[in-house]
């Protein structure tokens, strides 16, 4: 699915139409400023999927960190501050 592209200036005058197309027709709209893509309006389902993917990646990273801490051990907060010169 390709996104429709609009300048921010054009989007200002047609914002309600862009929101309706995104919400009801599940279209994606890319907003540009001076020809450069700067933002997107996406259906809420797309945002929820992106957030679920991010949550999964964060969970995988946390599990790896816990596994590493289990293998290598941890250090106290005061030791870490001292090591960092804080």
Backbone as XML, in Angstrom:
<?xml version="1.0"?>
<chain id="A" units="angstrom">
  <residue number="1" name="UNK">
    <atom name="N" x="0.850" y="-1.169" z="0.000"/>
    <atom name="CA" x="0.000" y="0.000" z="0.000"/>
    <atom name="C" x="0.895" y="1.231" z="0.000"/>
  </residue>
  <residue number="2" name="UNK">
    <atom name="N" x="0.727" y="2.091" z="-0.958"/>
    <atom name="CA" x="1.523" y="3.313" z="-0.989"/>
    <atom name="C" x="0.742" y="4.455" z="-0.353"/>
  </residue>
  <residue number="3" name="UNK">
    <atom name="N" x="1.486" y="5.406" z="0.157"/>
    <atom name="CA" x="0.862" y="6.521" z="0.853"/>
    <atom name="C" x="0.620" y="7.675" z="-0.113"/>
  </residue>
  <residue number="4" name="UNK">
    <atom name="N" x="-0.429" y="8.398" z="0.151"/>
    <atom name="CA" x="-0.710" y="9.630" z="-0.571"/>
    <atom name="C" x="0.181" y="10.709" z="0.040"/>
  </residue>
  <residue number="5" name="UNK">
    <atom name="N" x="0.668" y="11.635" z="-0.760"/>
    <atom name="CA" x="1.599" y="12.651" z="-0.262"/>
    <atom name="C" x="0.971" y="14.030" z="-0.399"/>
  </residue>
  <residue number="6" name="UNK">
    <atom name="N" x="1.053" y="14.804" z="0.706"/>
    <atom name="CA" x="0.518" y="16.168" z="0.729"/>
    <atom name="C" x="1.507" y="17.082" z="1.440"/>
  </residue>
  <residue number="7" name="UNK">
    <atom name="N" x="1.585" y="18.318" z="0.986"/>
    <atom name="CA" x="2.369" y="19.301" z="1.732"/>
    <atom name="C" x="1.600" y="19.658" z="2.994"/>
  </residue>
  <residue number="8" name="UNK">
    <atom name="N" x="2.312" y="20.100" z="3.990"/>
    <atom name="CA" x="1.654" y="20.500" z="5.235"/>
    <atom name="C" x="0.699" y="21.653" z="4.975"/>
  </residue>
  <residue number="9" name="UNK">
    <atom name="N" x="1.084" y="22.561" z="4.095"/>
    <atom name="CA" x="0.210" y="23.692" z="3.769"/>
    <atom name="C" x="-1.113" y="23.195" z="3.195"/>
  </residue>
  <residue number="10" name="UNK">
    <atom name="N" x="-1.071" y="22.242" z="2.276"/>
    <atom name="CA" x="-2.307" y="21.687" z="1.716"/>
    <atom name="C" x="-3.083" y="20.903" z="2.766"/>
  </residue>
  <residue number="11" name="UNK">
    <atom name="N" x="-2.366" y="20.202" z="3.631"/>
    <atom name="CA" x="-3.019" y="19.392" z="4.659"/>
    <atom name="C" x="-3.800" y="20.260" z="5.634"/>
  </residue>
  <residue number="12" name="UNK">
    <atom name="N" x="-3.316" y="21.466" z="5.876"/>
    <atom name="CA" x="-4.030" y="22.351" z="6.803"/>
    <atom name="C" x="-5.458" y="22.611" z="6.332"/>
  </residue>
  <residue number="13" name="UNK">
    <atom name="N" x="-5.604" y="22.830" z="5.037"/>
    <atom name="CA" x="-6.941" y="23.151" z="4.527"/>
    <atom name="C" x="-7.807" y="21.912" z="4.359"/>
  </residue>
  <residue number="14" name="UNK">
    <atom name="N" x="-7.180" y="20.735" z="4.221"/>
    <atom name="CA" x="-7.950" y="19.519" z="4.017"/>
    <atom name="C" x="-7.785" y="18.501" z="5.119"/>
  </residue>
  <residue number="15" name="UNK">
    <atom name="N" x="-7.496" y="18.965" z="6.340"/>
    <atom name="CA" x="-7.207" y="18.038" z="7.440"/>
    <atom name="C" x="-8.367" y="17.089" z="7.720"/>
  </residue>
  <residue number="16" name="UNK">
    <atom name="N" x="-9.582" y="17.575" z="7.734"/>
    <atom name="CA" x="-10.715" y="16.687" z="8.032"/>
    <atom name="C" x="-10.841" y="15.603" z="6.961"/>
  </residue>
  <residue number="17" name="UNK">
    <atom name="N" x="-10.584" y="15.934" z="5.705"/>
    <atom name="CA" x="-10.643" y="14.927" z="4.642"/>
    <atom name="C" x="-9.525" y="13.888" z="4.820"/>
  </residue>
  <residue number="18" name="UNK">
    <atom name="N" x="-8.331" y="14.345" z="5.167"/>
    <atom name="CA" x="-7.209" y="13.428" z="5.397"/>
    <atom name="C" x="-7.518" y="12.496" z="6.554"/>
  </residue>
  <residue number="19" name="UNK">
    <atom name="N" x="-8.069" y="13.018" z="7.624"/>
    <atom name="CA" x="-8.407" y="12.191" z="8.781"/>
    <atom name="C" x="-9.484" y="11.172" z="8.414"/>
  </residue>
  <residue number="20" name="UNK">
    <atom name="N" x="-10.491" y="11.586" z="7.680"/>
    <atom name="CA" x="-11.553" y="10.658" z="7.274"/>
    <atom name="C" x="-11.008" y="9.551" z="6.370"/>
  </residue>
  <residue number="21" name="UNK">
    <atom name="N" x="-10.146" y="9.912" z="5.422"/>
    <atom name="CA" x="-9.564" y="8.897" z="4.531"/>
    <atom name="C" x="-8.713" y="7.916" z="5.328"/>
  </residue>
  <residue number="22" name="UNK">
    <atom name="N" x="-8.018" y="8.432" z="6.332"/>
    <atom name="CA" x="-7.171" y="7.574" z="7.157"/>
    <atom name="C" x="-8.022" y="6.682" z="8.065"/>
  </residue>
  <residue number="23" name="UNK">
    <atom name="N" x="-8.998" y="7.254" z="8.681"/>
    <atom name="CA" x="-9.812" y="6.515" z="9.646"/>
    <atom name="C" x="-10.744" y="5.507" z="8.978"/>
  </residue>
  <residue number="24" name="UNK">
    <atom name="N" x="-11.384" y="5.901" z="7.900"/>
    <atom name="CA" x="-12.430" y="5.054" z="7.331"/>
    <atom name="C" x="-11.983" y="4.228" z="6.130"/>
  </residue>
  <residue number="25" name="UNK">
    <atom name="N" x="-11.054" y="4.761" z="5.346"/>
    <atom name="CA" x="-10.580" y="4.001" z="4.178"/>
    <atom name="C" x="-9.212" y="3.379" z="4.426"/>
  </residue>
  <residue number="26" name="UNK">
    <atom name="N" x="-8.692" y="3.586" z="5.638"/>
    <atom name="CA" x="-7.404" y="3.006" z="6.060"/>
    <atom name="C" x="-6.249" y="3.422" z="5.148"/>
  </residue>
  <residue number="27" name="UNK">
    <atom name="N" x="-6.316" y="4.653" z="4.620"/>
    <atom name="CA" x="-5.251" y="5.178" z="3.777"/>
    <atom name="C" x="-4.160" y="5.782" z="4.646"/>
  </residue>
  <residue number="28" name="UNK">
    <atom name="N" x="-2.954" y="5.792" z="4.141"/>
    <atom name="CA" x="-1.822" y="6.445" z="4.797"/>
    <atom name="C" x="-1.503" y="7.717" z="4.034"/>
  </residue>
  <residue number="29" name="UNK">
    <atom name="N" x="-1.209" y="8.770" z="4.784"/>
    <atom name="CA" x="-0.905" y="10.063" z="4.163"/>
    <atom name="C" x="0.425" y="10.560" z="4.708"/>
  </residue>
  <residue number="30" name="UNK">
    <atom name="N" x="1.329" y="10.879" z="3.810"/>
    <atom name="CA" x="2.631" y="11.418" z="4.180"/>
    <atom name="C" x="2.578" y="12.933" z="4.009"/>
  </residue>
  <residue number="31" name="UNK">
    <atom name="N" x="3.067" y="13.640" z="5.016"/>
    <atom name="CA" x="3.099" y="15.097" z="4.978"/>
    <atom name="C" x="4.523" y="15.565" z="4.686"/>
  </residue>
  <residue number="32" name="UNK">
    <atom name="N" x="4.610" y="16.573" z="3.838"/>
    <atom name="CA" x="5.928" y="17.095" z="3.448"/>
    <atom name="C" x="6.043" y="18.571" z="3.792"/>
  </residue>
  <residue number="33" name="UNK">
    <atom name="N" x="7.268" y="18.976" z="4.012"/>
    <atom name="CA" x="7.594" y="20.391" z="4.204"/>
    <atom name="C" x="8.791" y="20.674" z="3.298"/>
  </residue>
  <residue number="34" name="UNK">
    <atom name="N" x="8.602" y="21.627" z="2.404"/>
    <atom name="CA" x="9.640" y="21.974" z="1.427"/>
    <atom name="C" x="10.123" y="20.747" z="0.656"/>
  </residue>
  <residue number="35" name="UNK">
    <atom name="N" x="9.177" y="19.859" z="0.344"/>
    <atom name="CA" x="9.478" y="18.675" z="-0.447"/>
    <atom name="C" x="10.067" y="17.508" z="0.327"/>
  </residue>
  <residue number="36" name="UNK">
    <atom name="N" x="10.308" y="17.689" z="1.614"/>
    <atom name="CA" x="10.886" y="16.625" z="2.430"/>
    <atom name="C" x="9.795" y="15.990" z="3.290"/>
  </residue>
  <residue number="37" name="UNK">
    <atom name="N" x="9.757" y="14.652" z="3.333"/>
    <atom name="CA" x="8.774" y="13.950" z="4.150"/>
    <atom name="C" x="9.102" y="14.148" z="5.624"/>
  </residue>
  <residue number="38" name="UNK">
    <atom name="N" x="8.111" y="14.631" z="6.387"/>
    <atom name="CA" x="8.366" y="14.939" z="7.800"/>
    <atom name="C" x="7.440" y="14.224" z="8.780"/>
  </residue>
  <residue number="39" name="UNK">
    <atom name="N" x="6.290" y="13.741" z="8.314"/>
    <atom name="CA" x="5.343" y="13.093" z="9.220"/>
    <atom name="C" x="4.364" y="12.261" z="8.395"/>
  </residue>
  <residue number="40" name="UNK">
    <atom name="N" x="3.594" y="11.444" z="9.112"/>
    <atom name="CA" x="2.585" y="10.639" z="8.435"/>
    <atom name="C" x="1.334" y="10.560" z="9.295"/>
  </residue>
  <residue number="41" name="UNK">
    <atom name="N" x="0.205" y="10.482" z="8.633"/>
    <atom name="CA" x="-1.070" y="10.226" z="9.284"/>
    <atom name="C" x="-1.437" y="8.803" z="8.880"/>
  </residue>
  <residue number="42" name="UNK">
    <atom name="N" x="-1.580" y="7.944" z="9.875"/>
    <atom name="CA" x="-1.841" y="6.527" z="9.597"/>
    <atom name="C" x="-3.063" y="6.063" z="10.368"/>
  </residue>
  <residue number="43" name="UNK">
    <atom name="N" x="-3.699" y="4.997" z="9.894"/>
    <atom name="CA" x="-4.824" y="4.442" z="10.654"/>
    <atom name="C" x="-4.350" y="3.995" z="12.041"/>
  </residue>
  <residue number="44" name="UNK">
    <atom name="N" x="-5.243" y="4.061" z="13.000"/>
    <atom name="CA" x="-4.901" y="3.704" z="14.376"/>
    <atom name="C" x="-4.410" y="2.269" z="14.460"/>
  </residue>
  <residue number="45" name="UNK">
    <atom name="N" x="-4.932" y="1.387" z="13.603"/>
    <atom name="CA" x="-4.487" y="-0.006" z="13.608"/>
    <atom name="C" x="-3.002" y="-0.110" z="13.259"/>
  </residue>
  <residue number="46" name="UNK">
    <atom name="N" x="-2.537" y="0.737" z="12.343"/>
    <atom name="CA" x="-1.114" y="0.749" z="11.991"/>
    <atom name="C" x="-0.268" y="1.171" z="13.192"/>
  </residue>
  <residue number="47" name="UNK">
    <atom name="N" x="-0.718" y="2.202" z="13.888"/>
    <atom name="CA" x="0.004" y="2.671" z="15.070"/>
    <atom name="C" x="0.037" y="1.591" z="16.145"/>
  </residue>
  <residue number="48" name="UNK">
    <atom name="N" x="-1.092" y="0.941" z="16.376"/>
    <atom name="CA" x="-1.142" y="-0.121" z="17.386"/>
    <atom name="C" x="-0.201" y="-1.266" z="17.029"/>
  </residue>
  <residue number="49" name="UNK">
    <atom name="N" x="-0.112" y="-1.602" z="15.749"/>
    <atom name="CA" x="0.802" y="-2.657" z="15.314"/>
    <atom name="C" x="2.252" y="-2.236" z="15.534"/>
  </residue>
  <residue number="50" name="UNK">
    <atom name="N" x="2.592" y="-1.010" z="15.187"/>
    <atom name="CA" x="3.952" y="-0.517" z="15.423"/>
    <atom name="C" x="4.305" y="-0.550" z="16.907"/>
  </residue>
  <residue number="51" name="UNK">
    <atom name="N" x="3.369" y="-0.139" z="17.747"/>
    <atom name="CA" x="3.627" y="-0.153" z="19.179"/>
    <atom name="C" x="3.787" y="-1.576" z="19.710"/>
  </residue>
  <residue number="52" name="UNK">
    <atom name="N" x="3.012" y="-2.519" z="19.182"/>
    <atom name="CA" x="3.149" y="-3.917" z="19.602"/>
    <atom name="C" x="4.513" y="-4.464" z="19.194"/>
  </residue>
  <residue number="53" name="UNK">
    <atom name="N" x="4.966" y="-4.113" z="18.010"/>
    <atom name="CA" x="6.295" y="-4.545" z="17.552"/>
    <atom name="C" x="7.379" y="-3.953" z="18.445"/>
  </residue>
  <residue number="54" name="UNK">
    <atom name="N" x="7.262" y="-2.661" z="18.766"/>
    <atom name="CA" x="8.231" y="-2.021" z="19.658"/>
    <atom name="C" x="8.241" y="-2.687" z="21.026"/>
  </residue>
  <residue number="55" name="UNK">
    <atom name="N" x="7.057" y="-2.983" z="21.549"/>
    <atom name="CA" x="6.969" y="-3.658" z="22.854"/>
    <atom name="C" x="7.660" y="-5.017" z="22.807"/>
  </residue>
  <residue number="56" name="UNK">
    <atom name="N" x="7.469" y="-5.748" z="21.724"/>
    <atom name="CA" x="8.094" y="-7.062" z="21.584"/>
    <atom name="C" x="9.614" y="-6.936" z="21.534"/>
  </residue>
  <residue number="57" name="UNK">
    <atom name="N" x="10.102" y="-5.954" z="20.783"/>
    <atom name="CA" x="11.550" y="-5.730" z="20.704"/>
    <atom name="C" x="12.109" y="-5.337" z="22.068"/>
  </residue>
  <residue number="58" name="UNK">
    <atom name="N" x="11.389" y="-4.485" z="22.797"/>
    <atom name="CA" x="11.825" y="-4.094" z="24.140"/>
    <atom name="C" x="11.868" y="-5.303" z="25.071"/>
  </residue>
  <residue number="59" name="UNK">
    <atom name="N" x="10.875" y="-6.164" z="24.973"/>
    <atom name="CA" x="10.830" y="-7.365" z="25.807"/>
    <atom name="C" x="12.005" y="-8.288" z="25.488"/>
  </residue>
  <residue number="60" name="UNK">
    <atom name="N" x="12.296" y="-8.456" z="24.196"/>
    <atom name="CA" x="13.438" y="-9.287" z="23.801"/>
    <atom name="C" x="14.747" y="-8.705" z="24.342"/>
  </residue>
  <residue number="61" name="UNK">
    <atom name="N" x="14.907" y="-7.394" z="24.266"/>
    <atom name="CA" x="16.112" y="-6.730" z="24.777"/>
    <atom name="C" x="16.225" y="-6.904" z="26.286"/>
  </residue>
  <residue number="62" name="UNK">
    <atom name="N" x="15.098" y="-6.762" z="27.000"/>
    <atom name="CA" x="15.113" y="-6.925" z="28.453"/>
    <atom name="C" x="15.475" y="-8.353" z="28.837"/>
  </residue>
  <residue number="63" name="UNK">
    <atom name="N" x="14.943" y="-9.326" z="28.115"/>
    <atom name="CA" x="15.275" y="-10.725" z="28.409"/>
    <atom name="C" x="16.758" y="-10.997" z="28.193"/>
  </residue>
  <residue number="64" name="UNK">
    <atom name="N" x="17.324" y="-10.447" z="27.127"/>
    <atom name="CA" x="18.752" y="-10.619" z="26.860"/>
    <atom name="C" x="19.586" y="-9.982" z="27.971"/>
  </residue>
  <residue number="65" name="UNK">
    <atom name="N" x="19.169" y="-8.795" z="28.428"/>
    <atom name="CA" x="19.896" y="-8.107" z="29.499"/>
    <atom name="C" x="19.830" y="-8.909" z="30.797"/>
  </residue>
  <residue number="66" name="UNK">
    <atom name="N" x="18.674" y="-9.452" z="31.116"/>
    <atom name="CA" x="18.546" y="-10.274" z="32.326"/>
    <atom name="C" x="19.398" y="-11.534" z="32.225"/>
  </residue>
  <residue number="67" name="UNK">
    <atom name="N" x="19.431" y="-12.141" z="31.059"/>
    <atom name="CA" x="20.243" y="-13.327" z="30.845"/>
    <atom name="C" x="21.734" y="-12.995" z="31.020"/>
  </residue>
  <residue number="68" name="UNK">
    <atom name="N" x="22.143" y="-11.870" z="30.458"/>
    <atom name="CA" x="23.538" y="-11.442" z="30.590"/>
    <atom name="C" x="23.881" y="-11.139" z="32.044"/>
  </residue>
  <residue number="69" name="UNK">
    <atom name="N" x="22.972" y="-10.488" z="32.746"/>
    <atom name="CA" x="23.209" y="-10.185" z="34.161"/>
    <atom name="C" x="23.320" y="-11.468" z="34.973"/>
  </residue>
  <residue number="70" name="UNK">
    <atom name="N" x="22.520" y="-12.469" z="34.593"/>
    <atom name="CA" x="22.600" y="-13.750" z="35.285"/>
    <atom name="C" x="23.941" y="-14.435" z="35.068"/>
  </residue>
  <residue number="71" name="UNK">
    <atom name="N" x="24.512" y="-14.252" z="33.900"/>
    <atom name="CA" x="25.791" y="-14.887" z="33.576"/>
    <atom name="C" x="26.981" y="-14.093" z="34.119"/>
  </residue>
  <residue number="72" name="UNK">
    <atom name="N" x="26.939" y="-12.761" z="33.948"/>
    <atom name="CA" x="28.086" y="-11.926" z="34.305"/>
    <atom name="C" x="27.962" y="-11.291" z="35.681"/>
  </residue>
  <residue number="73" name="UNK">
    <atom name="N" x="26.780" y="-11.331" z="36.251"/>
    <atom name="CA" x="26.566" y="-10.684" z="37.546"/>
    <atom name="C" x="26.197" y="-9.215" z="37.374"/>
  </residue>
  <residue number="74" name="UNK">
    <atom name="N" x="25.950" y="-8.585" z="38.497"/>
    <atom name="CA" x="25.554" y="-7.172" z="38.487"/>
    <atom name="C" x="26.477" y="-6.394" z="39.419"/>
  </residue>
  <residue number="75" name="UNK">
    <atom name="N" x="26.308" y="-5.082" z="39.425"/>
    <atom name="CA" x="27.076" y="-4.256" z="40.347"/>
    <atom name="C" x="26.137" y="-3.333" z="41.095"/>
  </residue>
  <residue number="76" name="UNK">
    <atom name="N" x="26.560" y="-2.868" z="42.237"/>
    <atom name="CA" x="25.716" y="-1.987" z="43.045"/>
    <atom name="C" x="25.664" y="-0.607" z="42.409"/>
  </residue>
  <residue number="77" name="UNK">
    <atom name="N" x="24.621" y="0.134" z="42.778"/>
    <atom name="CA" x="24.452" y="1.493" z="42.269"/>
    <atom name="C" x="25.628" y="2.366" z="42.689"/>
  </residue>
  <residue number="78" name="UNK">
    <atom name="N" x="26.066" y="2.245" z="43.916"/>
    <atom name="CA" x="27.187" y="3.069" z="44.383"/>
    <atom name="C" x="28.469" y="2.723" z="43.621"/>
  </residue>
  <residue number="79" name="UNK">
    <atom name="N" x="28.689" y="1.461" z="43.295"/>
    <atom name="CA" x="29.860" y="1.076" z="42.509"/>
    <atom name="C" x="29.800" y="1.655" z="41.103"/>
  </residue>
  <residue number="80" name="UNK">
    <atom name="N" x="28.621" y="1.610" z="40.512"/>
    <atom name="CA" x="28.452" y="2.166" z="39.167"/>
    <atom name="C" x="28.700" y="3.659" z="39.164"/>
  </residue>
  <residue number="81" name="UNK">
    <atom name="N" x="28.124" y="4.374" z="40.150"/>
    <atom name="CA" x="28.346" y="5.821" z="40.243"/>
    <atom name="C" x="29.827" y="6.121" z="40.401"/>
  </residue>
  <residue number="82" name="UNK">
    <atom name="N" x="30.497" y="5.371" z="41.236"/>
    <atom name="CA" x="31.916" y="5.566" z="41.452"/>
    <atom name="C" x="32.702" y="5.329" z="40.169"/>
  </residue>
  <residue number="83" name="UNK">
    <atom name="N" x="32.364" y="4.259" z="39.441"/>
    <atom name="CA" x="33.044" y="3.928" z="38.191"/>
    <atom name="C" x="32.864" y="5.021" z="37.159"/>
  </residue>
  <residue number="84" name="UNK">
    <atom name="N" x="31.667" y="5.639" z="37.151"/>
    <atom name="CA" x="31.384" y="6.696" z="36.188"/>
    <atom name="C" x="31.810" y="8.078" z="36.669"/>
  </residue>
  <residue number="85" name="UNK">
    <atom name="N" x="32.336" y="8.149" z="37.889"/>
    <atom name="CA" x="32.784" y="9.427" z="38.427"/>
    <atom name="C" x="31.658" y="10.366" z="38.783"/>
  </residue>
  <residue number="86" name="UNK">
    <atom name="N" x="30.553" y="9.818" z="39.234"/>
    <atom name="CA" x="29.396" y="10.641" z="39.592"/>
    <atom name="C" x="29.298" y="10.840" z="41.085"/>
  </residue>
</chain>
